[in-house]
Amino acid sequence: MGKNAIDFQNVIGKEAIIKHLTTAVIQNNVSHAYIFQGEDGSGKLFVAKIFAKALECETIQKALKNGEALSNINPCGICASCKKAESGNHPDIHILSHEKASIGVDDIRIQINQDIQIKPYEGKYKIYIIPDAERMTEQAGNALLKTIEEPPGYAILLLLTDNIYRMLPTIQSRCVQIPFKPVAQKLVKQYLMEQHHIPDYLAEISARFSQGNIGRAVRYAINEEFLEVKEHILHVLRYIDEMSVQEIIAAVKKMAAHKGEINDYIDLMLLWYRDVLMLKVTNNPNLLIYSQEIKWLREQSKTRSYENIETIIEAMETAKMRIRANVNFDTTIELMVLKIKDSKQ
């Protein structure tokens, strides 16, 4: 299998999740609804696609039907079902799409509730993958809830979210929850070097700043502008207390050239202020991600209160939410940076 194959063997650092899902298949104890919870880039969609592919795999289903003892479940990749799943053309595997920032009730009714009443065309199951499930409106969530409560026996719903608490509690309680936790830094680095042939030094820095997020680590490592933008961000963070409003606005405009990666760059800034907080709490430089910036971090840990740092972190999280909601980009980032500047004691 190649590095991009939809295969459990290409999932890094998620052994417990793989065991849970494969055991459910082997024991014919697959739930009708799952919530995969983890931040963007944690592998939720990749694992969901593999799970769906395995559930429909003709080789696996034949072995189970014949009562063969299986120690693990991995899609064969060669049957007609696997090939269709690999190409995204399996008639019984559906990934919900939506045009607006939120998932509306019509999205759920048309793409899931109406379609789910039709029996599978080819496979044993009809599988529905819902990325960004936290974006469902309350009305959409209630529409999906009815299906979750009384699903056809062949239906499986995979809800993917980076914030389970924004989903209806009634949906949470009726789904099996699978948390996608950070991957060990050394495994991230090893993956980058072996599967993407990233040089040692770049794999090291990408793994460190990814915070155990494989998807983010890959984006950092293959993005040629990452190191350049990182240095720009560090310059702003070091000198923001001395920068004028005009200089901040100029810095924002430079960031605006990288709108597609802005969430990653805000995450880099979040890590800075978490380091400031860590230093303030523990005074232990060994716990820092930006360990080479100890001079600046120590200075800021002395000039900002716990409340100030919390305000900054909240401002960044708010900026990320506003960007996802398509609020004006320049205004959102300017407000965030000015909030940081104004937070000094």
C-alpha positions, 0 to 999 in steps of 0.5 A: 500500500502507498502512503496515501492508501485508505488503509488502517496500516497508514494510520499513525498513533491511533492503535486504540481507535483501530482496535475498537473499530476492528473488534466491533466489525469482527464481533458483528457489534458495529454501532449505528452512530459514532462521534469522532472527536478531535481537532482539525488534522487529527485524522477523523475523516481519514479513519472514517473513510477506512472504517467505511471501506472496511465495512463494505469490503467484499473480502472481509464480509465473505470471511465473516459470513463463512465464520473465518477467524479474523485477528484484524480487519483491514480492507483488501484494496482489491475487491470492487467495493474497495476500489469504489470506496478508494475512488470516492464512488461507492454508492453506499458510502456518502459524505455530507456536503453543505454550501453554507457555513452551517449545516442546515435542516435541508442538508440533513433531510435531503442527503441523509433522512430521505436517502437512508430509507433506500436499502443499500445498492451493493454493500451490507451497510449504508454509511453516512459521514458528516464532517464538521458535525458541530456546524449543524443548526439546532433544527438540523440536529433535531432532524438527524436525531430522529434518524439516530433514534430509529435507524434502519438496521443497515445504516451507520452514521459517522459524525466528525467534530472538533467541538463535541460540546457544540452538538446537541446533548441528545445526539452526544448521548446516543452515539459511541464517542471516539476521541482522537488524541494527539500523537507522540512527537517522535511518531509524528517526526518518524512519519514525516521522514519515512512517508513524506521524505521530509529532512530531519530538521524540518520534520523535527520542527514540524512535529514539535509545532504540530502538537501531535496533529499529523495533518497539521505537521504535514501542512507545516512540513510541505509548505515552503512558506511555513518557516518564513511566515513563522518568523514573521509571526515571531517578530510580531509576538516579540515586539507587539508591545512596542509596535504602533497601530500602523505597524500592526496593520501592516503585519496583518496585511502580510498575514492576509496573503496566507488566508488558507493557512491562517488557522495554523498561524493563529495556532502558532500564536496560541502556542506562544501564549500558552508558553507564556502561561506555562512559564508564569505557572512553572518557571520551567523553560524545559516545558516550552515549545518556543524554548529558543525564545525564552528571553521574550517569553520570560519578559512577557510572563512578568508583564502579563497577568493570568487574566491578560493571557486568558483574554488573549487566548480567548481572542484568538479562539474567537478570531478562528470562529469568526474566520470560519463564519466568513466574517471580514478577514482583515477586521477579524485579525486586526481586532485579534492583534490589537486585543493582544497589544492592549492586554499588557498590564 
